[in-house]
Amino acid sequence: MLLFNSPLSQAKAQTLIGLLDLPDQAQVLDIGCGNGEFLLQVLEHYPKALGRGVELNPALVAEAKLRMQGRVDPERLRFHQGDARVGLPAMPSLDLLICLGASQAFAAAESAYPALLAACLERLRPAGLALIGEAFWQQSPTPEYLALLGEPAGIYRSQLENVTLAQARGFNPLYITDSNPDEWDDFEWRHQMRLERALGQAPENAEILEKVQHGRRWRDGYLRWGRSTLGFGFYLLQKS
């Protein structure tokens, strides 16, 4: 099972969380929070912080609420099922906005990352922090790889372009890192393992078989092109 729905190890997650240096009563919002694990670890590390998580998938919201039990007081943290484009929870100016791999929650394709930066500027207090996880091209993608991806949301820039765009929109980069090959392999192969095991348990299930076939095409594309072409960066940005 994946702990985070991004190519992120526990060790790197703890490094990023430790760098946040949040004040007491910090207001934290996580957009596209998935199963809530990263936000839970932030609030465990900063026991006076207050958080909200927003996730479109109701099954993941239910999982996040289960994960919260016995770890974080529900007075400090709530999870919401909803679409960020429709509206976000009412909160005071934020000390931290987190969005790891979910810029598509704000807009499509090339507009996704700029729209996320705009939302951060709007919601953050002066000198507030954004922790953004965003894909980037390590090298120019082949036409075959682009055809496999379809229309990838928000991954039309290099690492440098992601950073310079954030600076141009009013952010000061404080810390940047990216997923290493081991983190990528763990992320991709755990997904594939889950699918293959599900098929082994229900070999006649047409829906699972279709997912496995898609997963195998994705796996082959990852090995052929993705591993050397697509990167994933973590950007800790401070509002100027």
C-alpha positions as CSV (number, residue, x, y, z in Angstrom):
1,M,0.0,0.0,0.0
2,L,1.2,3.5,-0.8
3,L,1.6,5.8,2.1
4,F,1.4,9.0,-0.1
5,N,-0.2,9.3,-3.5
6,S,3.0,10.7,-5.0
7,P,6.6,9.5,-5.4
8,L,7.5,10.5,-1.9
9,S,9.3,8.5,0.8
10,Q,8.6,8.7,4.5
11,A,12.1,10.0,5.1
12,K,11.7,12.9,2.5
13,A,8.2,13.7,3.9
14,Q,9.6,14.1,7.3
15,T,12.4,16.4,6.0
16,L,9.9,18.6,4.2
17,I,7.6,18.7,7.3
18,G,10.5,19.6,9.6
19,L,11.4,22.5,7.3
20,L,8.0,24.2,7.6
21,D,8.7,25.6,11.1
22,L,5.1,26.4,11.6
23,P,4.0,28.9,14.4
24,D,1.5,27.9,17.1
25,Q,-2.1,27.9,15.9
26,A,-0.9,27.8,12.3
27,Q,-3.7,27.5,9.8
28,V,-3.1,24.7,7.2
29,L,-5.0,23.7,4.1
30,D,-4.3,20.7,2.0
31,I,-5.9,20.6,-1.5
32,G,-6.2,17.2,-3.1
33,C,-5.2,15.6,0.3
34,G,-5.9,12.1,-0.8
35,N,-5.9,9.7,2.1
36,G,-4.9,12.6,4.4
37,E,-1.6,11.0,5.5
38,F,0.7,13.9,4.7
39,L,-1.6,16.4,6.4
40,L,-1.9,14.1,9.4
41,Q,1.8,14.0,9.8
42,V,2.1,17.8,9.5
43,L,-0.4,18.2,12.4
44,E,1.3,15.5,14.4
45,H,4.6,17.3,14.0
46,Y,3.1,20.7,14.9
47,P,0.6,19.8,17.7
48,K,-0.9,23.3,17.9
49,A,-1.6,23.7,14.2
50,L,-5.1,23.6,12.8
51,G,-5.9,21.9,9.5
52,R,-8.4,21.3,6.7
53,G,-8.1,18.7,3.9
54,V,-10.1,18.8,0.7
55,E,-10.4,15.8,-1.6
56,L,-12.7,15.1,-4.5
57,N,-12.7,11.3,-4.1
58,P,-15.2,10.3,-1.3
59,A,-13.5,7.0,-0.7
60,L,-10.3,8.8,0.0
61,V,-12.0,11.2,2.3
62,A,-13.5,8.2,4.2
63,E,-10.0,6.7,4.5
64,A,-8.6,10.0,5.7
65,K,-11.2,10.2,8.5
66,L,-10.3,6.6,9.6
67,R,-6.6,7.4,9.6
68,M,-7.2,10.4,11.8
69,Q,-8.8,8.4,14.6
70,G,-6.5,8.3,17.6
71,R,-3.9,10.5,16.0
72,V,-5.2,14.0,15.7
73,D,-8.0,15.7,17.7
74,P,-11.0,16.3,15.4
75,E,-11.2,19.8,16.9
76,R,-7.9,20.5,15.1
77,L,-8.5,18.8,11.7
78,R,-11.4,18.2,9.4
79,F,-11.6,16.5,6.0
80,H,-14.0,17.8,3.3
81,Q,-15.2,16.1,0.1
82,G,-15.5,18.6,-2.7
83,D,-14.1,20.3,-5.8
84,A,-11.6,23.0,-5.3
85,R,-12.9,24.8,-8.4
86,V,-16.3,25.1,-6.8
87,G,-15.1,26.4,-3.4
88,L,-12.7,25.9,-0.5
89,P,-13.4,25.8,3.3
90,A,-13.7,29.2,5.0
91,M,-10.6,29.7,7.0
92,P,-8.5,32.6,8.2
93,S,-5.5,33.6,6.2
94,L,-3.3,30.5,5.8
95,D,0.1,29.9,7.2
96,L,0.5,26.9,4.8
97,L,-1.2,25.7,1.7
98,I,-0.3,22.2,0.6
99,C,-0.9,20.8,-2.8
100,L,1.0,17.6,-3.7
101,G,0.3,16.5,-7.3
102,A,-3.1,18.0,-7.5
103,S,-2.7,21.3,-9.4
104,Q,-5.4,20.0,-11.8
105,A,-7.9,20.7,-9.0
106,F,-7.6,24.4,-10.1
107,A,-7.4,24.3,-13.9
108,A,-6.6,22.0,-16.8
109,A,-3.3,21.3,-18.6
110,E,-0.9,24.3,-18.9
111,S,-3.2,26.5,-16.8
112,A,-3.1,24.2,-13.7
113,Y,0.1,25.2,-12.1
114,P,-0.3,29.0,-12.6
115,A,-3.9,28.7,-11.2
116,L,-2.6,26.9,-8.2
117,L,0.0,29.7,-7.6
118,A,-2.8,32.3,-7.9
119,A,-4.9,30.4,-5.3
120,C,-1.9,30.3,-2.9
121,L,-1.3,34.0,-3.3
122,E,-5.0,34.7,-2.5
123,R,-5.3,32.4,0.5
124,L,-1.9,32.8,2.2
125,R,-1.1,35.5,4.8
126,P,2.0,37.7,4.2
127,A,5.1,35.5,4.3
128,G,2.9,32.4,4.3
129,L,4.1,29.1,2.8
130,A,3.1,27.0,-0.1
131,L,4.3,23.4,-0.3
132,I,3.7,22.3,-3.9
133,G,4.4,18.9,-5.5
134,E,4.4,19.3,-9.3
135,A,5.7,17.2,-12.2
136,F,8.3,18.5,-14.6
137,W,10.1,17.3,-17.7
138,Q,13.6,16.0,-17.1
139,Q,14.0,16.0,-20.9
140,S,11.8,16.6,-23.9
141,P,9.2,13.9,-24.1
142,T,8.9,11.7,-27.2
143,P,5.6,11.8,-29.2
144,E,5.0,8.1,-28.1
145,Y,5.2,9.0,-24.4
146,L,2.9,12.0,-24.8
147,A,0.4,9.8,-26.6
148,L,0.5,7.4,-23.6
149,L,0.0,10.2,-21.1
150,G,-2.8,11.8,-23.1
151,E,-3.0,15.4,-21.9
152,P,-1.0,15.5,-18.7
153,A,-2.3,18.3,-16.4
154,G,0.3,20.9,-15.5
155,I,3.5,19.1,-16.6
156,Y,4.5,21.2,-19.5
157,R,7.5,22.8,-17.9
158,S,11.0,22.0,-16.8
159,Q,12.2,22.2,-13.2
160,L,13.7,25.6,-13.8
161,E,10.5,26.9,-15.5
162,N,8.4,25.8,-12.5
163,V,10.7,27.7,-10.2
164,T,11.0,30.9,-12.3
165,L,7.2,31.0,-12.8
166,A,6.7,30.8,-9.0
167,Q,9.1,33.7,-8.6
168,A,7.4,35.7,-11.3
169,R,4.1,35.2,-9.6
170,G,5.3,36.5,-6.2
171,F,7.0,33.7,-4.4
172,N,10.5,33.3,-2.9
173,P,11.7,29.6,-3.2
174,L,13.0,28.4,0.1
175,Y,13.7,24.8,-0.6
176,I,13.4,22.5,-3.6
177,T,13.9,18.8,-4.0
178,D,12.6,16.1,-6.3
179,S,11.7,12.4,-6.3
180,N,14.7,10.1,-6.7
181,P,14.6,6.9,-8.8
182,D,13.8,4.7,-5.8
183,E,10.8,6.8,-4.8
184,W,9.5,6.7,-8.4
185,D,10.0,2.9,-8.7
186,D,8.2,2.3,-5.4
187,F,5.3,4.5,-6.4
188,E,4.9,3.0,-9.9
189,W,5.5,-0.7,-8.9
190,R,3.2,-0.6,-5.8
191,H,0.4,0.6,-8.1
192,Q,1.1,-2.3,-10.5
193,M,1.4,-4.9,-7.7
194,R,-1.9,-3.9,-6.3
195,L,-3.6,-4.3,-9.7
196,E,-2.0,-7.6,-10.4
197,R,-2.9,-9.0,-7.1
198,A,-6.5,-7.8,-7.5
199,L,-6.7,-9.7,-10.8
200,G,-5.3,-12.8,-9.2
201,Q,-8.1,-12.7,-6.7
202,A,-10.8,-12.1,-9.4
203,P,-9.5,-13.3,-12.8
204,E,-12.9,-13.2,-14.4
205,N,-13.7,-9.6,-13.4
206,A,-13.7,-7.6,-16.6
207,E,-13.4,-4.2,-14.9
208,I,-10.3,-5.3,-13.0
209,L,-8.8,-6.9,-16.2
210,E,-9.3,-3.6,-18.0
211,K,-7.5,-1.7,-15.3
212,V,-4.6,-4.2,-15.3
213,Q,-4.2,-4.0,-19.0
214,H,-4.0,-0.2,-18.8
215,G,-1.6,-0.5,-15.9
216,R,0.6,-2.8,-17.9
217,R,0.7,-0.3,-20.8
218,W,1.6,2.4,-18.3
219,R,4.3,0.2,-16.7
220,D,5.9,-0.4,-20.1
221,G,5.8,3.3,-20.9
222,Y,7.3,4.1,-17.5
223,L,10.2,1.7,-18.2
224,R,10.7,2.8,-21.8
225,W,10.3,6.6,-21.4
226,G,8.9,7.8,-18.1
227,R,11.7,6.9,-15.8
228,S,14.2,9.2,-17.6
229,T,11.7,11.8,-18.8
230,L,9.2,12.7,-16.1
231,G,10.3,14.2,-12.8
232,F,8.4,15.3,-9.7
233,G,9.5,18.3,-7.7
234,F,8.6,19.5,-4.2
235,Y,8.7,23.3,-3.9
236,L,8.6,25.1,-0.6
237,L,7.7,28.7,-1.5
238,Q,7.2,31.8,0.6
239,K,4.8,34.5,-0.3
240,S,6.8,37.7,-1.0
